[in-house]
Amino acid sequence: MNPWLLTAIIVALVVAVVIKRRIGEPVNVRELFGAPVILTGIGVLSLVKMTGVTGTDYAWVVTGSVLGIALGALRGTSIELTHRNGALWQRYTGRTFLVMVGSLVTMAGFNFLAVKMGMHESARPIPLSVGVSFLGESLIVGRRGMLSGIPFAPAARGR
């Protein structure tokens, strides 16, 4: 698939998720983990298919992925979880957006450093970066939801 088209699709999906979560949405396991796992899988697959990727590239990708999961987890702590209509709901707060901005700045600095230290710029799949970040967020939201005792929302019918 054309990398620009894939990037545009990912950006559109991320914007849609952010808007939905800013408004507030029920938390169900499929939606919480589906997109992060799929994006991470696409990112790993595209990285494996790349030619010319070195051990240095892989080391920086793994380190960046761990950082991305951690920053996503930090974002997950800022999400408001409430009980609505008999189920767990999540909503992004102002603090969530502050964490997002800080995460973007941190990852930009990390990526700049990685390239300066020998990582190939093309060895940073966008789906992997986005996927691990949302995975970190989902792990924390899922854990917080389980500890709250509020039941997760059932998956939407027809999906």
Secondary structure as GFF3:
##gff-version 3
##sequence-region A 1 159
A	DSSP	alpha_helix	3	23	.	.	.	ID=ss1
A	DSSP	beta_strand	25	26	.	.	.	ID=ss2
A	DSSP	alpha_helix	29	49	.	.	.	ID=ss3
A	DSSP	alpha_helix	55	77	.	.	.	ID=ss4
A	DSSP	beta_strand	80	84	.	.	.	ID=ss5
A	DSSP	beta_strand	87	91	.	.	.	ID=ss6
A	DSSP	alpha_helix	94	116	.	.	.	ID=ss7
A	DSSP	three_ten_helix	121	123	.	.	.	ID=ss8
A	DSSP	alpha_helix	126	148	.	.	.	ID=ss9
###
